[in-house]
């Protein structure tokens, strides 16, 4: 269980580092689909898609199992 928690913490650190995009911060071009800069698309990818997948993985890995007689 400690390895799983360590993997979740490492994943959280990686997502945090990816959130601060230093490489596209000052660039306006290229404009994707004619209206959004690439840095904003990157934030949508990291913040929306990757964070959702990561949180689902963290939920499945870390959350304890619900006992059979929970409602009793």
mmCIF file of the N, C-alpha and C atoms, coordinates in Angstrom:
data_MODEL
# 
_entry.id   MODEL 
# 
loop_
_atom_site.group_PDB 
_atom_site.id 
_atom_site.type_symbol 
_atom_site.label_atom_id 
_atom_site.label_alt_id 
_atom_site.label_comp_id 
_atom_site.label_asym_id 
_atom_site.label_entity_id 
_atom_site.label_seq_id 
_atom_site.pdbx_PDB_ins_code 
_atom_site.Cartn_x 
_atom_site.Cartn_y 
_atom_site.Cartn_z 
_atom_site.occupancy 
_atom_site.B_iso_or_equiv 
_atom_site.pdbx_formal_charge 
_atom_site.auth_seq_id 
_atom_site.auth_comp_id 
_atom_site.auth_asym_id 
_atom_site.auth_atom_id 
_atom_site.pdbx_PDB_model_num 
ATOM 1   N N  . UNK A 1 1  ? 0.816   -1.192 0.000   1.00 0.00 ? 1  UNK A N  1 
ATOM 2   C CA . UNK A 1 1  ? 0.000   0.000  0.000   1.00 0.00 ? 1  UNK A CA 1 
ATOM 3   C C  . UNK A 1 1  ? 0.861   1.258  0.000   1.00 0.00 ? 1  UNK A C  1 
ATOM 4   N N  . UNK A 1 2  ? 2.031   1.173  0.605   1.00 0.00 ? 2  UNK A N  1 
ATOM 5   C CA . UNK A 1 2  ? 2.913   2.346  0.645   1.00 0.00 ? 2  UNK A CA 1 
ATOM 6   C C  . UNK A 1 2  ? 3.417   2.701  -0.750  1.00 0.00 ? 2  UNK A C  1 
ATOM 7   N N  . UNK A 1 3  ? 3.655   1.684  -1.578  1.00 0.00 ? 3  UNK A N  1 
ATOM 8   C CA . UNK A 1 3  ? 4.106   1.946  -2.947  1.00 0.00 ? 3  UNK A CA 1 
ATOM 9   C C  . UNK A 1 3  ? 3.016   2.657  -3.745  1.00 0.00 ? 3  UNK A C  1 
ATOM 10  N N  . UNK A 1 4  ? 1.780   2.261  -3.548  1.00 0.00 ? 4  UNK A N  1 
ATOM 11  C CA . UNK A 1 4  ? 0.675   2.892  -4.270  1.00 0.00 ? 4  UNK A CA 1 
ATOM 12  C C  . UNK A 1 4  ? 0.523   4.356  -3.861  1.00 0.00 ? 4  UNK A C  1 
ATOM 13  N N  . UNK A 1 5  ? 0.641   4.619  -2.563  1.00 0.00 ? 5  UNK A N  1 
ATOM 14  C CA . UNK A 1 5  ? 0.548   6.006  -2.105  1.00 0.00 ? 5  UNK A CA 1 
ATOM 15  C C  . UNK A 1 5  ? 1.714   6.830  -2.633  1.00 0.00 ? 5  UNK A C  1 
ATOM 16  N N  . UNK A 1 6  ? 2.888   6.225  -2.702  1.00 0.00 ? 6  UNK A N  1 
ATOM 17  C CA . UNK A 1 6  ? 4.054   6.924  -3.247  1.00 0.00 ? 6  UNK A CA 1 
ATOM 18  C C  . UNK A 1 6  ? 3.842   7.257  -4.717  1.00 0.00 ? 6  UNK A C  1 
ATOM 19  N N  . UNK A 1 7  ? 3.270   6.329  -5.476  1.00 0.00 ? 7  UNK A N  1 
ATOM 20  C CA . UNK A 1 7  ? 2.990   6.594  -6.891  1.00 0.00 ? 7  UNK A CA 1 
ATOM 21  C C  . UNK A 1 7  ? 1.984   7.733  -7.058  1.00 0.00 ? 7  UNK A C  1 
ATOM 22  N N  . UNK A 1 8  ? 1.003   7.799  -6.194  1.00 0.00 ? 8  UNK A N  1 
ATOM 23  C CA . UNK A 1 8  ? 0.022   8.884  -6.274  1.00 0.00 ? 8  UNK A CA 1 
ATOM 24  C C  . UNK A 1 8  ? 0.674   10.219 -5.940  1.00 0.00 ? 8  UNK A C  1 
ATOM 25  N N  . UNK A 1 9  ? 1.541   10.242 -4.945  1.00 0.00 ? 9  UNK A N  1 
ATOM 26  C CA . UNK A 1 9  ? 2.237   11.484 -4.589  1.00 0.00 ? 9  UNK A CA 1 
ATOM 27  C C  . UNK A 1 9  ? 3.147   11.927 -5.729  1.00 0.00 ? 9  UNK A C  1 
ATOM 28  N N  . UNK A 1 10 ? 3.857   10.987 -6.345  1.00 0.00 ? 10 UNK A N  1 
ATOM 29  C CA . UNK A 1 10 ? 4.723   11.319 -7.486  1.00 0.00 ? 10 UNK A CA 1 
ATOM 30  C C  . UNK A 1 10 ? 3.878   11.851 -8.647  1.00 0.00 ? 10 UNK A C  1 
ATOM 31  N N  . UNK A 1 11 ? 2.738   11.229 -8.910  1.00 0.00 ? 11 UNK A N  1 
ATOM 32  C CA . UNK A 1 11 ? 1.848   11.720 -9.958  1.00 0.00 ? 11 UNK A CA 1 
ATOM 33  C C  . UNK A 1 11 ? 1.337   13.115 -9.672  1.00 0.00 ? 11 UNK A C  1 
ATOM 34  N N  . UNK A 1 12 ? 1.022   13.395 -8.415  1.00 0.00 ? 12 UNK A N  1 
ATOM 35  C CA . UNK A 1 12 ? 0.579   14.734 -8.037  1.00 0.00 ? 12 UNK A CA 1 
ATOM 36  C C  . UNK A 1 12 ? 1.679   15.762 -8.263  1.00 0.00 ? 12 UNK A C  1 
ATOM 37  N N  . UNK A 1 13 ? 2.907   15.410 -7.922  1.00 0.00 ? 13 UNK A N  1 
ATOM 38  C CA . UNK A 1 13 ? 4.041   16.324 -8.138  1.00 0.00 ? 13 UNK A CA 1 
ATOM 39  C C  . UNK A 1 13 ? 4.241   16.577 -9.633  1.00 0.00 ? 13 UNK A C  1 
ATOM 40  N N  . UNK A 1 14 ? 4.135   15.542 -10.439 1.00 0.00 ? 14 UNK A N  1 
ATOM 41  C CA . UNK A 1 14 ? 4.294   15.699 -11.891 1.00 0.00 ? 14 UNK A CA 1 
ATOM 42  C C  . UNK A 1 14 ? 3.200   16.609 -12.456 1.00 0.00 ? 14 UNK A C  1 
ATOM 43  N N  . UNK A 1 15 ? 1.957   16.410 -12.035 1.00 0.00 ? 15 UNK A N  1 
ATOM 44  C CA . UNK A 1 15 ? 0.872   17.280 -12.507 1.00 0.00 ? 15 UNK A CA 1 
ATOM 45  C C  . UNK A 1 15 ? 1.069   18.721 -12.061 1.00 0.00 ? 15 UNK A C  1 
ATOM 46  N N  . UNK A 1 16 ? 1.597   18.908 -10.862 1.00 0.00 ? 16 UNK A N  1 
ATOM 47  C CA . UNK A 1 16 ? 1.854   20.265 -10.378 1.00 0.00 ? 16 UNK A CA 1 
ATOM 48  C C  . UNK A 1 16 ? 2.928   20.944 -11.207 1.00 0.00 ? 16 UNK A C  1 
ATOM 49  N N  . UNK A 1 17 ? 3.988   20.220 -11.542 1.00 0.00 ? 17 UNK A N  1 
ATOM 50  C CA . UNK A 1 17 ? 5.057   20.793 -12.370 1.00 0.00 ? 17 UNK A CA 1 
ATOM 51  C C  . UNK A 1 17 ? 4.538   21.093 -13.774 1.00 0.00 ? 17 UNK A C  1 
ATOM 52  N N  . UNK A 1 18 ? 3.721   20.206 -14.329 1.00 0.00 ? 18 UNK A N  1 
ATOM 53  C CA . UNK A 1 18 ? 3.169   20.438 -15.668 1.00 0.00 ? 18 UNK A CA 1 
ATOM 54  C C  . UNK A 1 18 ? 2.187   21.606 -15.692 1.00 0.00 ? 18 UNK A C  1 
ATOM 55  N N  . UNK A 1 19 ? 1.578   21.892 -14.564 1.00 0.00 ? 19 UNK A N  1 
ATOM 56  C CA . UNK A 1 19 ? 0.616   22.997 -14.516 1.00 0.00 ? 19 UNK A CA 1 
ATOM 57  C C  . UNK A 1 19 ? 1.285   24.343 -14.798 1.00 0.00 ? 19 UNK A C  1 
ATOM 58  N N  . UNK A 1 20 ? 2.511   24.509 -14.359 1.00 0.00 ? 20 UNK A N  1 
ATOM 59  C CA . UNK A 1 20 ? 3.249   25.751 -14.595 1.00 0.00 ? 20 UNK A CA 1 
ATOM 60  C C  . UNK A 1 20 ? 4.039   25.601 -15.887 1.00 0.00 ? 20 UNK A C  1 
ATOM 61  N N  . UNK A 1 21 ? 3.450   25.998 -16.992 1.00 0.00 ? 21 UNK A N  1 
ATOM 62  C CA . UNK A 1 21 ? 4.089   25.823 -18.295 1.00 0.00 ? 21 UNK A CA 1 
ATOM 63  C C  . UNK A 1 21 ? 5.026   26.996 -18.573 1.00 0.00 ? 21 UNK A C  1 
ATOM 64  N N  . UNK A 1 22 ? 6.279   26.799 -18.307 1.00 0.00 ? 22 UNK A N  1 
ATOM 65  C CA . UNK A 1 22 ? 7.287   27.828 -18.539 1.00 0.00 ? 22 UNK A CA 1 
ATOM 66  C C  . UNK A 1 22 ? 7.668   27.924 -20.014 1.00 0.00 ? 22 UNK A C  1 
ATOM 67  N N  . UNK A 1 23 ? 7.431   26.877 -20.772 1.00 0.00 ? 23 UNK A N  1 
ATOM 68  C CA . UNK A 1 23 ? 7.909   26.826 -22.149 1.00 0.00 ? 23 UNK A CA 1 
ATOM 69  C C  . UNK A 1 23 ? 6.988   27.557 -23.111 1.00 0.00 ? 23 UNK A C  1 
ATOM 70  N N  . UNK A 1 24 ? 5.710   27.713 -22.810 1.00 0.00 ? 24 UNK A N  1 
ATOM 71  C CA . UNK A 1 24 ? 4.791   28.408 -23.716 1.00 0.00 ? 24 UNK A CA 1 
ATOM 72  C C  . UNK A 1 24 ? 4.212   29.673 -23.097 1.00 0.00 ? 24 UNK A C  1 
ATOM 73  N N  . UNK A 1 25 ? 4.760   30.144 -22.009 1.00 0.00 ? 25 UNK A N  1 
ATOM 74  C CA . UNK A 1 25 ? 4.145   31.251 -21.278 1.00 0.00 ? 25 UNK A CA 1 
ATOM 75  C C  . UNK A 1 25 ? 4.105   32.535 -22.096 1.00 0.00 ? 25 UNK A C  1 
ATOM 76  N N  . UNK A 1 26 ? 5.167   32.863 -22.806 1.00 0.00 ? 26 UNK A N  1 
ATOM 77  C CA . UNK A 1 26 ? 5.244   34.122 -23.546 1.00 0.00 ? 26 UNK A CA 1 
ATOM 78  C C  . UNK A 1 26 ? 4.829   34.000 -25.004 1.00 0.00 ? 26 UNK A C  1 
ATOM 79  N N  . UNK A 1 27 ? 4.426   32.836 -25.457 1.00 0.00 ? 27 UNK A N  1 
ATOM 80  C CA . UNK A 1 27 ? 4.108   32.639 -26.870 1.00 0.00 ? 27 UNK A CA 1 
ATOM 81  C C  . UNK A 1 27 ? 2.607   32.764 -27.113 1.00 0.00 ? 27 UNK A C  1 
ATOM 82  N N  . UNK A 1 28 ? 2.282   33.537 -28.125 1.00 0.00 ? 28 UNK A N  1 
ATOM 83  C CA . UNK A 1 28 ? 0.888   33.651 -28.539 1.00 0.00 ? 28 UNK A CA 1 
ATOM 84  C C  . UNK A 1 28 ? 0.610   32.686 -29.687 1.00 0.00 ? 28 UNK A C  1 
ATOM 85  N N  . UNK A 1 29 ? 1.572   32.520 -30.557 1.00 0.00 ? 29 UNK A N  1 
ATOM 86  C CA . UNK A 1 29 ? 1.405   31.643 -31.718 1.00 0.00 ? 29 UNK A CA 1 
ATOM 87  C C  . UNK A 1 29 ? 2.061   30.314 -31.440 1.00 0.00 ? 29 UNK A C  1 
ATOM 88  N N  . UNK A 1 30 ? 1.584   29.216 -31.903 1.00 0.00 ? 30 UNK A N  1 
ATOM 89  C CA . UNK A 1 30 ? 0.499   29.032 -32.859 1.00 0.00 ? 30 UNK A CA 1 
ATOM 90  C C  . UNK A 1 30 ? -0.868  29.122 -32.182 1.00 0.00 ? 30 UNK A C  1 
ATOM 91  N N  . UNK A 1 31 ? -1.827  29.561 -32.960 1.00 0.00 ? 31 UNK A N  1 
ATOM 92  C CA . UNK A 1 31 ? -3.217  29.606 -32.523 1.00 0.00 ? 31 UNK A CA 1 
ATOM 93  C C  . UNK A 1 31 ? -3.890  28.341 -33.050 1.00 0.00 ? 31 UNK A C  1 
ATOM 94  N N  . UNK A 1 32 ? -4.430  27.551 -32.159 1.00 0.00 ? 32 UNK A N  1 
ATOM 95  C CA . UNK A 1 32 ? -5.077  26.305 -32.560 1.00 0.00 ? 32 UNK A CA 1 
ATOM 96  C C  . UNK A 1 32 ? -6.562  26.531 -32.792 1.00 0.00 ? 32 UNK A C  1 
ATOM 97  N N  . UNK A 1 33 ? -7.060  25.982 -33.861 1.00 0.00 ? 33 UNK A N  1 
ATOM 98  C CA . UNK A 1 33 ? -8.459  26.093 -34.262 1.00 0.00 ? 33 UNK A CA 1 
ATOM 99  C C  . UNK A 1 33 ? -8.898  27.540 -34.456 1.00 0.00 ? 33 UNK A C  1 
ATOM 100 N N  . UNK A 1 34 ? -7.939  28.434 -34.632 1.00 0.00 ? 34 UNK A N  1 
ATOM 101 C CA . UNK A 1 34 ? -8.241  29.808 -34.969 1.00 0.00 ? 34 UNK A CA 1 
ATOM 102 C C  . UNK A 1 34 ? -8.604  30.733 -33.819 1.00 0.00 ? 34 UNK A C  1 
ATOM 103 N N  . UNK A 1 35 ? -8.633  30.239 -32.584 1.00 0.00 ? 35 UNK A N  1 
ATOM 104 C CA . UNK A 1 35 ? -9.055  31.145 -31.513 1.00 0.00 ? 35 UNK A CA 1 
ATOM 105 C C  . UNK A 1 35 ? -8.338  30.954 -30.180 1.00 0.00 ? 35 UNK A C  1 
ATOM 106 N N  . UNK A 1 36 ? -7.582  29.881 -29.985 1.00 0.00 ? 36 UNK A N  1 
ATOM 107 C CA . UNK A 1 36 ? -6.946  29.668 -28.681 1.00 0.00 ? 36 UNK A CA 1 
ATOM 108 C C  . UNK A 1 36 ? -5.450  29.486 -28.821 1.00 0.00 ? 36 UNK A C  1 
ATOM 109 N N  . UNK A 1 37 ? -4.677  30.159 -27.968 1.00 0.00 ? 37 UNK A N  1 
ATOM 110 C CA . UNK A 1 37 ? -3.232  29.941 -27.976 1.00 0.00 ? 37 UNK A CA 1 
ATOM 111 C C  . UNK A 1 37 ? -2.894  28.541 -27.470 1.00 0.00 ? 37 UNK A C  1 
ATOM 112 N N  . UNK A 1 38 ? -1.730  28.068 -27.861 1.00 0.00 ? 38 UNK A N  1 
ATOM 113 C CA . UNK A 1 38 ? -1.336  26.705 -27.517 1.00 0.00 ? 38 UNK A CA 1 
ATOM 114 C C  . UNK A 1 38 ? -1.181  26.518 -26.014 1.00 0.00 ? 38 UNK A C  1 
ATOM 115 N N  . UNK A 1 39 ? -0.788  27.552 -25.291 1.00 0.00 ? 39 UNK A N  1 
ATOM 116 C CA . UNK A 1 39 ? -0.632  27.430 -23.840 1.00 0.00 ? 39 UNK A CA 1 
ATOM 117 C C  . UNK A 1 39 ? -1.974  27.155 -23.163 1.00 0.00 ? 39 UNK A C  1 
ATOM 118 N N  . UNK A 1 40 ? -3.039  27.753 -23.663 1.00 0.00 ? 40 UNK A N  1 
ATOM 119 C CA . UNK A 1 40 ? -4.355  27.517 -23.084 1.00 0.00 ? 40 UNK A CA 1 
ATOM 120 C C  . UNK A 1 40 ? -4.846  26.105 -23.388 1.00 0.00 ? 40 UNK A C  1 
ATOM 121 N N  . UNK A 1 41 ? -4.574  25.620 -24.579 1.00 0.00 ? 41 UNK A N  1 
ATOM 122 C CA . UNK A 1 41 ? -4.920  24.238 -24.908 1.00 0.00 ? 41 UNK A CA 1 
ATOM 123 C C  . UNK A 1 41 ? -4.151  23.268 -24.026 1.00 0.00 ? 41 UNK A C  1 
ATOM 124 N N  . UNK A 1 42 ? -2.894  23.590 -23.739 1.00 0.00 ? 42 UNK A N  1 
ATOM 125 C CA . UNK A 1 42 ? -2.095  22.742 -22.859 1.00 0.00 ? 42 UNK A CA 1 
ATOM 126 C C  . UNK A 1 42 ? -2.702  22.711 -21.455 1.00 0.00 ? 42 UNK A C  1 
ATOM 127 N N  . UNK A 1 43 ? -3.179  23.848 -20.972 1.00 0.00 ? 43 UNK A N  1 
ATOM 128 C CA . UNK A 1 43 ? -3.811  23.882 -19.652 1.00 0.00 ? 43 UNK A CA 1 
ATOM 129 C C  . UNK A 1 43 ? -5.111  23.079 -19.634 1.00 0.00 ? 43 UNK A C  1 
ATOM 130 N N  . UNK A 1 44 ? -5.852  23.110 -20.721 1.00 0.00 ? 44 UNK A N  1 
ATOM 131 C CA . UNK A 1 44 ? -7.064  22.297 -20.815 1.00 0.00 ? 44 UNK A CA 1 
ATOM 132 C C  . UNK A 1 44 ? -6.698  20.821 -20.778 1.00 0.00 ? 44 UNK A C  1 
ATOM 133 N N  . UNK A 1 45 ? -5.644  20.453 -21.490 1.00 0.00 ? 45 UNK A N  1 
ATOM 134 C CA . UNK A 1 45 ? -5.208  19.059 -21.500 1.00 0.00 ? 45 UNK A CA 1 
ATOM 135 C C  . UNK A 1 45 ? -4.756  18.620 -20.120 1.00 0.00 ? 45 UNK A C  1 
ATOM 136 N N  . UNK A 1 46 ? -3.879  19.395 -19.488 1.00 0.00 ? 46 UNK A N  1 
ATOM 137 C CA . UNK A 1 46 ? -3.346  19.015 -18.179 1.00 0.00 ? 46 UNK A CA 1 
ATOM 138 C C  . UNK A 1 46 ? -4.422  19.127 -17.105 1.00 0.00 ? 46 UNK A C  1 
ATOM 139 N N  . UNK A 1 47 ? -5.102  20.261 -17.071 1.00 0.00 ? 47 UNK A N  1 
ATOM 140 C CA . UNK A 1 47 ? -6.072  20.494 -16.010 1.00 0.00 ? 47 UNK A CA 1 
ATOM 141 C C  . UNK A 1 47 ? -7.343  19.686 -16.152 1.00 0.00 ? 47 UNK A C  1 
ATOM 142 N N  . UNK A 1 48 ? -7.756  19.463 -17.354 1.00 0.00 ? 48 UNK A N  1 
ATOM 143 C CA . UNK A 1 48 ? -9.005  18.751 -17.559 1.00 0.00 ? 48 UNK A CA 1 
ATOM 144 C C  . UNK A 1 48 ? -8.850  17.261 -17.721 1.00 0.00 ? 48 UNK A C  1 
ATOM 145 N N  . UNK A 1 49 ? -8.083  16.867 -18.687 1.00 0.00 ? 49 UNK A N  1 
ATOM 146 C CA . UNK A 1 49 ? -7.999  15.454 -19.041 1.00 0.00 ? 49 UNK A CA 1 
ATOM 147 C C  . UNK A 1 49 ? -7.060  14.695 -18.108 1.00 0.00 ? 49 UNK A C  1 
ATOM 148 N N  . UNK A 1 50 ? -5.818  15.129 -18.014 1.00 0.00 ? 50 UNK A N  1 
ATOM 149 C CA . UNK A 1 50 ? -4.852  14.392 -17.203 1.00 0.00 ? 50 UNK A CA 1 
ATOM 150 C C  . UNK A 1 50 ? -5.202  14.409 -15.719 1.00 0.00 ? 50 UNK A C  1 
ATOM 151 N N  . UNK A 1 51 ? -5.681  15.530 -15.218 1.00 0.00 ? 51 UNK A N  1 
ATOM 152 C CA . UNK A 1 51 ? -6.049  15.589 -13.801 1.00 0.00 ? 51 UNK A CA 1 
ATOM 153 C C  . UNK A 1 51 ? -7.239  14.678 -13.503 1.00 0.00 ? 51 UNK A C  1 
ATOM 154 N N  . UNK A 1 52 ? -8.187  14.589 -14.416 1.00 0.00 ? 52 UNK A N  1 
ATOM 155 C CA . UNK A 1 52 ? -9.329  13.696 -14.209 1.00 0.00 ? 52 UNK A CA 1 
ATOM 156 C C  . UNK A 1 52 ? -8.901  12.236 -14.187 1.00 0.00 ? 52 UNK A C  1 
ATOM 157 N N  . UNK A 1 53 ? -8.054  11.858 -15.111 1.00 0.00 ? 53 UNK A N  1 
ATOM 158 C CA . UNK A 1 53 ? -7.549  10.481 -15.141 1.00 0.00 ? 53 UNK A CA 1 
ATOM 159 C C  . UNK A 1 53 ? -6.735  10.189 -13.886 1.00 0.00 ? 53 UNK A C  1 
ATOM 160 N N  . UNK A 1 54 ? -5.901  11.141 -13.481 1.00 0.00 ? 54 UNK A N  1 
ATOM 161 C CA . UNK A 1 54 ? -5.088  10.952 -12.281 1.00 0.00 ? 54 UNK A CA 1 
ATOM 162 C C  . UNK A 1 54 ? -5.955  10.820 -11.032 1.00 0.00 ? 54 UNK A C  1 
ATOM 163 N N  . UNK A 1 55 ? -6.967  11.667 -10.892 1.00 0.00 ? 55 UNK A N  1 
ATOM 164 C CA . UNK A 1 55 ? -7.827  11.588 -9.713  1.00 0.00 ? 55 UNK A CA 1 
ATOM 165 C C  . UNK A 1 55 ? -8.621  10.288 -9.673  1.00 0.00 ? 55 UNK A C  1 
ATOM 166 N N  . UNK A 1 56 ? -9.054  9.786  -10.814 1.00 0.00 ? 56 UNK A N  1 
ATOM 167 C CA . UNK A 1 56 ? -9.726  8.489  -10.860 1.00 0.00 ? 56 UNK A CA 1 
ATOM 168 C C  . UNK A 1 56 ? -8.764  7.386  -10.426 1.00 0.00 ? 56 UNK A C  1 
ATOM 169 N N  . UNK A 1 57 ? -7.531  7.432  -10.924 1.00 0.00 ? 57 UNK A N  1 
ATOM 170 C CA . UNK A 1 57 ? -6.517  6.452  -10.537 1.00 0.00 ? 57 UNK A CA 1 
ATOM 171 C C  . UNK A 1 57 ? -6.237  6.537  -9.040  1.00 0.00 ? 57 UNK A C  1 
ATOM 172 N N  . UNK A 1 58 ? -6.101  7.744  -8.510  1.00 0.00 ? 58 UNK A N  1 
ATOM 173 C CA . UNK A 1 58 ? -5.829  7.915  -7.080  1.00 0.00 ? 58 UNK A CA 1 
ATOM 174 C C  . UNK A 1 58 ? -7.001  7.397  -6.248  1.00 0.00 ? 58 UNK A C  1 
ATOM 175 N N  . UNK A 1 59 ? -8.212  7.629  -6.693  1.00 0.00 ? 59 UNK A N  1 
ATOM 176 C CA . UNK A 1 59 ? -9.395  7.129  -5.988  1.00 0.00 ? 59 UNK A CA 1 
ATOM 177 C C  . UNK A 1 59 ? -9.397  5.609  -5.951  1.00 0.00 ? 59 UNK A C  1 
ATOM 178 N N  . UNK A 1 60 ? -9.123  4.977  -7.073  1.00 0.00 ? 60 UNK A N  1 
ATOM 179 C CA . UNK A 1 60 ? -9.131  3.518  -7.135  1.00 0.00 ? 60 UNK A CA 1 
ATOM 180 C C  . UNK A 1 60 ? -7.985  2.905  -6.336  1.00 0.00 ? 60 UNK A C  1 
ATOM 181 N N  . UNK A 1 61 ? -6.854  3.588  -6.265  1.00 0.00 ? 61 UNK A N  1 
ATOM 182 C CA . UNK A 1 61 ? -5.679  3.024  -5.605  1.00 0.00 ? 61 UNK A CA 1 
ATOM 183 C C  . UNK A 1 61 ? -5.702  3.262  -4.102  1.00 0.00 ? 61 UNK A C  1 
ATOM 184 N N  . UNK A 1 62 ? -6.003  4.471  -3.676  1.00 0.00 ? 62 UNK A N  1 
ATOM 185 C CA . UNK A 1 62 ? -5.830  4.831  -2.274  1.00 0.00 ? 62 UNK A CA 1 
ATOM 186 C C  . UNK A 1 62 ? -7.097  4.623  -1.443  1.00 0.00 ? 62 UNK A C  1 
ATOM 187 N N  . UNK A 1 63 ? -8.260  4.852  -2.015  1.00 0.00 ? 63 UNK A N  1 
ATOM 188 C CA . UNK A 1 63 ? -9.485  4.797  -1.237  1.00 0.00 ? 63 UNK A CA 1 
ATOM 189 C C  . UNK A 1 63 ? -9.694  3.390  -0.678  1.00 0.00 ? 63 UNK A C  1 
ATOM 190 N N  . UNK A 1 64 ? -9.976  3.268  0.613   1.00 0.00 ? 64 UNK A N  1 
ATOM 191 C CA . UNK A 1 64 ? -10.165 1.926  1.188   1.00 0.00 ? 64 UNK A CA 1 
ATOM 192 C C  . UNK A 1 64 ? -11.465 1.295  0.696   1.00 0.00 ? 64 UNK A C  1 
ATOM 193 N N  . UNK A 1 65 ? -11.486 -0.018 0.726   1.00 0.00 ? 65 UNK A N  1 
ATOM 194 C CA . UNK A 1 65 ? -12.688 -0.735 0.315   1.00 0.00 ? 65 UNK A CA 1 
ATOM 195 C C  . UNK A 1 65 ? -13.799 -0.525 1.344   1.00 0.00 ? 65 UNK A C  1 
ATOM 196 N N  . UNK A 1 66 ? -15.020 -0.465 0.869   1.00 0.00 ? 66 UNK A N  1 
ATOM 197 C CA . UNK A 1 66 ? -16.171 -0.314 1.755   1.00 0.00 ? 66 UNK A CA 1 
ATOM 198 C C  . UNK A 1 66 ? -16.509 -1.692 2.315   1.00 0.00 ? 66 UNK A C  1 
ATOM 199 N N  . UNK A 1 67 ? -16.638 -1.809 3.626   1.00 0.00 ? 67 UNK A N  1 
ATOM 200 C CA . UNK A 1 67 ? -16.971 -3.116 4.204   1.00 0.00 ? 67 UNK A CA 1 
ATOM 201 C C  . UNK A 1 67 ? -18.348 -3.595 3.751   1.00 0.00 ? 67 UNK A C  1 
ATOM 202 N N  . UNK A 1 68 ? -18.541 -4.908 3.786   1.00 0.00 ? 68 UNK A N  1 
ATOM 203 C CA . UNK A 1 68 ? -19.811 -5.488 3.361   1.00 0.00 ? 68 UNK A CA 1 
ATOM 204 C C  . UNK A 1 68 ? -20.961 -5.035 4.259   1.00 0.00 ? 68 UNK A C  1 
ATOM 205 N N  . UNK A 1 69 ? -20.722 -4.924 5.558   1.00 0.00 ? 69 UNK A N  1 
ATOM 206 C CA . UNK A 1 69 ? -21.788 -4.581 6.501   1.00 0.00 ? 69 UNK A CA 1 
ATOM 207 C C  . UNK A 1 69 ? -21.738 -3.100 6.874   1.00 0.00 ? 69 UNK A C  1 
ATOM 208 N N  . UNK A 1 70 ? -21.487 -2.257 5.913   1.00 0.00 ? 70 UNK A N  1 
ATOM 209 C CA . UNK A 1 70 ? -21.345 -0.822 6.170   1.00 0.00 ? 70 UNK A CA 1 
ATOM 210 C C  . UNK A 1 70 ? -22.654 -0.186 6.633   1.00 0.00 ? 70 UNK A C  1 
ATOM 211 N N  . UNK A 1 71 ? -23.779 -0.608 6.082   1.00 0.00 ? 71 UNK A N  1 
ATOM 212 C CA . UNK A 1 71 ? -25.058 0.021  6.384   1.00 0.00 ? 71 UNK A CA 1 
ATOM 213 C C  . UNK A 1 71 ? -25.674 -0.474 7.683   1.00 0.00 ? 71 UNK A C  1 
ATOM 214 N N  . UNK A 1 72 ? -25.138 -1.484 8.268   1.00 0.00 ? 72 UNK A N  1 
ATOM 215 C CA . UNK A 1 72 ? -25.717 -2.034 9.506   1.00 0.00 ? 72 UNK A CA 1 
ATOM 216 C C  . UNK A 1 72 ? -25.395 -1.206 10.708  1.00 0.00 ? 72 UNK A C  1 
# 
